[in-house]
């Protein structure tokens, strides 16, 4: 039932861009390490860069497992499910890289996102994923669910932080500078947000 694609374009790209939520999965190289699976769904925080690359904004949270795993080995899978319309699941297996605030590429990448104020969510990095394998499957077992609206709690919590207080917040969290398994996570102190391009 599954089909493999050479690129993200046409119907496949439209499907990915229409979904309100996607999931990321990463793991350390150590077979005993902790596998991480995260939902992502802030409107405007995902973009298709080209036929092989996508990117999403990595916002403040209580851990940095994805960043740590990508810094160690780069492996990542992204998954979208159709909760409305025809059943479909799309997975992009690839190589991910966290682009941090002090990276020269950061301002240009940030300019690719529309409709979200990154400062209100405590933006830490931009995750860029280059596809190695793109596949879809039927999704017959995925239920119908409807989207109501984005939750406002995350933006309300982090909009009151500036660069210094956000960096202090991260420094107090156990699994930000290093992962659950002790891998290097988010580099601290957090660099200042660069000016808009």
Buried (B, 14 or more C-beta within 10 A) or exposed (E): EEEEBEEBEEEBBEBBEEBBBBBBBBBBEEEEBBEBEBEBBBEEBBBBBEBBBBBBBBBBBEBBBBBBBBBBBBBBBBBBBBBEEEBBBBBBBBBBBBBBBEBEEBBEBBEEBEEBEBBBBBBBBBBBBBBEEBEBBEBEEEEEEEEEEBEEEBBEBBEEBEBEEBBBBBEEBEBBBBBBBEBEBBBBEBBEBEEEE
